[in-house]
Amino acid sequence: MIIIDAGVEREATAEEEVYIKKMHFYDEMMEKKMELSSLEKQLSDGDYKIIKSYECSLMNIEIPYDIEQLHSERQNMRDRINSLREEIADYESKWEEMERKEANDSN
């Protein structure tokens, strides 16, 4: 792996390669966590539409939203959230394994 060190291209040491790969892995994990957080917020922010729709249905008033589309969009978000939670759990497990290996290698 070629890296740039003080403006000069050179071959990375084995330790540098491990570190770079670990940081890349960490960045991927954090991107998944940020996406999860964003989707959870979007889902929560849209709860008022569900409450409003429920109130309208109780009052026999026309629902102001396309409830099928609303349900579909929210279900897609929930599906993606569940998928991300599984992916993040896998990333975290692998991260902990890398940390243990690194700790063992340094002993």
C-alpha positions as CSV (number, residue, x, y, z in Angstrom):
1,M,0.0,0.0,0.0
2,I,1.4,3.4,-1.0
3,I,1.0,6.3,1.4
4,I,2.1,9.9,1.4
5,D,4.4,10.7,4.3
6,A,5.5,14.4,4.6
7,G,4.7,14.9,0.9
8,V,6.7,11.8,-0.2
9,E,5.2,8.6,-1.5
10,R,6.4,5.4,0.1
11,E,5.3,1.9,0.9
12,A,3.3,1.7,4.2
13,T,4.7,-0.4,7.0
14,A,2.7,-3.5,8.1
15,E,1.6,-1.6,11.2
16,E,0.5,1.4,9.2
17,E,-1.5,-0.8,6.8
18,V,-3.2,-2.4,9.8
19,Y,-4.0,1.0,11.3
20,I,-5.3,2.4,8.0
21,K,-7.6,-0.6,7.4
22,K,-8.8,-0.4,11.0
23,M,-9.6,3.3,10.6
24,H,-11.4,2.6,7.3
25,F,-13.5,0.0,9.0
26,Y,-14.3,2.4,11.9
27,D,-15.4,5.0,9.4
28,E,-17.7,2.5,7.7
29,M,-19.2,1.6,11.1
30,M,-19.8,5.2,12.0
31,E,-21.4,5.9,8.6
32,K,-23.9,3.1,9.4
33,K,-24.5,4.6,12.8
34,M,-25.2,8.0,11.4
35,E,-27.6,6.6,8.8
36,L,-29.4,4.7,11.6
37,S,-29.7,7.8,13.7
38,S,-31.0,9.8,10.8
39,L,-33.6,7.2,9.9
40,E,-34.8,6.9,13.5
41,K,-35.2,10.7,13.7
42,Q,-37.1,10.8,10.4
43,L,-39.4,8.0,11.6
44,S,-40.0,9.8,14.9
45,D,-40.5,13.2,13.2
46,G,-43.2,11.7,11.1
47,D,-45.2,10.2,14.0
48,Y,-47.5,13.2,14.0
49,K,-48.8,12.1,10.7
50,I,-49.9,8.8,12.1
51,I,-51.5,10.4,15.1
52,K,-53.3,13.0,12.9
53,S,-54.5,10.2,10.6
54,Y,-55.7,8.2,13.6
55,E,-57.6,11.2,15.1
56,C,-59.2,11.8,11.7
57,S,-60.3,8.2,11.4
58,L,-61.8,8.3,14.9
59,M,-63.7,11.4,14.0
60,N,-64.8,10.1,10.6
61,I,-62.9,12.9,8.9
62,E,-61.0,12.5,5.7
63,I,-57.4,11.6,6.4
64,P,-55.1,14.3,5.1
65,Y,-52.4,11.9,3.9
66,D,-52.2,9.0,1.6
67,I,-52.1,6.4,4.4
68,E,-50.9,3.6,2.1
69,Q,-48.0,5.6,0.9
70,L,-47.3,6.8,4.4
71,H,-47.3,3.3,5.8
72,S,-45.1,2.0,2.9
73,E,-42.5,4.8,3.5
74,R,-42.5,4.2,7.2
75,Q,-42.2,0.4,6.8
76,N,-39.3,0.9,4.4
77,M,-37.6,3.0,7.0
78,R,-38.2,0.4,9.7
79,D,-36.9,-2.3,7.5
80,R,-33.7,-0.3,6.8
81,I,-33.4,0.5,10.5
82,N,-33.6,-3.2,11.4
83,S,-31.0,-4.0,8.7
84,L,-28.6,-1.3,9.9
85,R,-28.9,-2.5,13.5
86,E,-27.8,-6.0,12.4
87,E,-25.0,-4.6,10.3
88,I,-23.8,-2.4,13.2
89,A,-23.9,-5.3,15.6
90,D,-21.7,-7.2,13.2
91,Y,-19.3,-4.2,12.8
92,E,-19.1,-3.8,16.6
93,S,-18.4,-7.5,17.1
94,K,-15.6,-7.4,14.5
95,W,-14.3,-4.1,16.0
96,E,-14.1,-5.7,19.5
97,E,-12.3,-8.7,17.9
98,M,-9.8,-6.4,16.3
99,E,-9.2,-4.5,19.6
100,R,-8.7,-7.8,21.4
101,K,-6.3,-9.0,18.7
102,E,-4.4,-5.8,18.9
103,A,-4.1,-6.0,22.7
104,N,-2.9,-9.6,22.5
105,D,-0.4,-8.7,19.8
106,S,1.1,-5.9,21.9
107,N,1.7,-8.2,24.9
